[in-house]
Amino acid sequence: MMPLVYFQILSAILFGIGAYGVLARRSAVLILMSIELMLNAANINLIAVAAHREGLGHFANFDGHIIAIFIITIAAAEVGLAMAIILRMFRNRGTVDVSQINVMKW
């Protein structure tokens, strides 16, 4: 079995790339993709820790997997709602550039 530290390093790198994408990108679609990358980094970390523990606790080694499935479910709902909002913004304003969209002004 591979050491846990390799999975944690991979997860940290993916989370860092996602955080950079959220902070540096202007397109709402790319920001949404970066958020999904950050959620997938958290899933990798949860599943790696659950596999590394090998049966400690009530759910044996499935506790990280169960939480990861919940995260995937919430991420799917978040993508559906966010894409609907982004599509509505594009139809109303003609752009998905978050620096050019000021929703609070009339």
HELIX and SHEET records of a PDB file:
HELIX    1   1 LEU A    4  ALA A   24  1                                  21    
HELIX    2   2 ALA A   28  ARG A   53  1                                  26    
HELIX    3   3 ASP A   63  ARG A   93  1                                  31    
END                                                                             
